[in-house]
Amino acid sequence: MSISALYLAAGQSRRMGVRKQSLELATNKPLASLALQALKFSSVSHVVVVVHPEDPLSWLPKREKLSASHSFAEGSPVVSIAPCREASKGMAHSIKYGLGVLLEEDPTVEAVCIALADQPFISAERIEELILYWRSQPELDFVATTSGELSEGTPVLMPPAVIARSMFAALMELEGDVGARKLFQSSVFKGEGLTVSDKACLMDVDTVSEMEAAKNHYSKGRIQY
């Protein structure tokens, strides 16, 4: 079963005041580069990196900036850079544009893993866990991540998440600053959430204080990319 990935890195960082993708957790470790590395070490066959057209892409490894679509090495996923002109209208536009690019390049893809550039501590192992769980139960429409926290008695589901082809049409109908989380709440789709033991891996960097916390976490040596 072919599984590819959408890497959403087109946010404008309004709460940070500066474009956060290139901010460094440590020397030569840009924030947005880490979860992309995790995807490259997973079993996805293709990664579409959705970026803002005004992003200078200084956070990308040099080889990724050289070509719009290529594979790093035998067995590694093809990586495509996809500038989304409507990224400023919200996450839904990034998802729809990225999915469109992916389906044009690989019309047979059966599921997509959605990951966010501002979750730097997501690991390849975590992504692989989601993929393997979905492969074992392909009747599921999605397998998402949860920290175990509840909202109105139900688990809070979030990316990274594996989303089956059965949800692609619904993803293409999203509007505004809405992501796949909205669909996880729908009774139309059947899915499950896998709980993480280390909640820090779900750290979402949106503010200056969260960036400082991420730097401190990175300095503890908990990630090797």
N, C-alpha and C positions, 0 to 999 in steps of 0.2 A: 504494500500500500504506500503510494507516494505521498510524502509529507514535506511541505516547504514551510517557509517562515516569512512573516512580515515583521520588519524591525522598524518601529515608529520613532523617528528621530527628527521630526519636523516642528516640534514645539517652539514657540517664540520666547519662552522663559520670562513672561511678563512679571512674575513675582520675584524673580532674581534681579531684574533690572539690566542684565546682560545676557547674551546668548550662552547658555550653560553647557552646551554640548562639548565645547573645547576647554572648559575649566578643568584643571588637573587635580586629581586626588593625591597624586604624587608626581615626581618628575617623569615626564613623558607618559603619563597615564591619564589621558583625557576621560572625563566622566562617561561620555557616550560610547567610548571604544570597548568598554569591558563586557557588557552584555552581548555585544556583537561577537566578541571573541568566544563567548560561551556558545552561541549558535553555531559558530564555525567548527567547534569541537563536538557538536551533537551529530545525530544521524539525519538531519534534514538534508534534502537534496538541493535546495535552492533558497537563497535569502534575498528578498527584495528590501532594500534599505530606503525608506521613504524620508526625504529630506526637504527642507524649505529651499526654494530656488535661490535665496539670498545667502544661504549658509556657505561660507568659504571652504567648508569641509576639512579644516585643518586638523580635526580630531580623527580623521580616517587614516589608516595605514597607507603608505605611499602606493602600494600595489593596487589598492582599491580605487585610488583617485586616477590611475592611469587608464582604466577601461570601465565602460558602463556595465559590462557583463563578462565575468571570467571565473575560472576556478583556480584556487591557490595551489592545490596539489592533488595528486590522485587520491580519490576518496573524500576530498573535502567539497563542501557545497559550492555551487556557482553563486556569485554575489553580484546583484544588479543594483545600481544606484538610480533612484527614481525621484527626481525633483517634482514636488507637487505644487502647482501654481495656486491651488486653493487651500493650501495648508493653514493659512491664517484664519480660515472660517471655522476651524475646529477639527478635532480628532477624526470625526466621521469621514471627512473628506480625505484625510490621509489613508484611512483604512480602505475606502472605496477605490482610490487611485492605485494604491499598492496592490490590492487584490486584482484589479483590472490588468495591471502590468504582469502580474504573476500568471494569470490565466491566459494571457496572450502568449507568454513564453512557454507555458506548460499547461495546456488545456486539460490534461488528464489528472492533475493533482487532486488527491482525495481528501486532504486535510491541510490546514495551515496552523502553524504555531505563531501566535501573536505575542511579541515581546516589546518592552518599552525601553528606550534609551536612558531614561532617568531612574531605572532600577539596576544600578551597577553591580549588585552582589548576587544576581541570579546566576547560577552555575550551570555548566553543561550537564551535570548530573541531575539537576532539578528538571531541566528541559527534557532529558532523556526519560526520566521517571514519568512525566506526563505523556510522552509519546508511547512508551511501552504499555502504559495503562490503557490508552485508547486503542492501541493495536490489539490488546487482549479482549476489549469490549467494543468493537467497531459499531455496534448498534447505538452507542452514545452519540449525541450531537456535539457534545463538548466535554472536555476535562479541564477544569480550571484550578487555580491555586487558592488556598484559603489559609489564613493564619489561625483559624479556629474561633475567631471573634464572631459574635452573633449580632444580627440586626433584625429586630422584631421576631426573634426566635429562630432565624435561619442563618446559616453561615454566610459570611461576606465573601463572595467569589471575585477573583481578580486575575489579571495577567501575571505571569505568562500562562497561556491557555492554548490547548489544542482544539481547533474548531473544525468540525467535519464539513464536507461539501454540502450536506443537507442544510447548512446555515448560510451558505454563501449568498443566496438571494436576499436574505434578511440583512446581512452585513451591507449589501449594496443599497439598501433602503435607509440606512442610518443618516441622520442629519445633524448639523451643528457640532457642538463640542461633546458628542456622545460616543462612547466606545462600546466594545462588545459586552461590557458589564450589564448594560440594559437588557440585552438578549438573554443573559444568564438568569434573569428574574422571570422570564416568560414561561408560562405553563405549556407553550407550544413545543418547547425543546426539552429533551431529556439529557441531563448531564450530571456530573459529580465534581466535587471539590476535593483535592488532595491536600491534606494539612502539612505544613512545614514545621519542623521541630525548632529550627532557628529562625525566629521572626525577623532577625536583622537582615536576612537575605532578601526580604521584601521592602527594604528601605527605599522610599521614593523621594528623590531629591528635587524639591520645588522651590526652596527658600534658602537664604544665606545660612541660617542656622542649621538647616538640614545638610547643607554642603559641608559645614564644619564637622558635623557628626559623622558624615560619610568619610571625610579625611581621617578622622580618628579611628574609625572602624577599619579602614584600609591599612592604616599604619600598624595594625595588630597582625598583619600578615595572613589574613584569612582567605586571600584569593591569590592565585598564582599566574593569572594571564598577564 
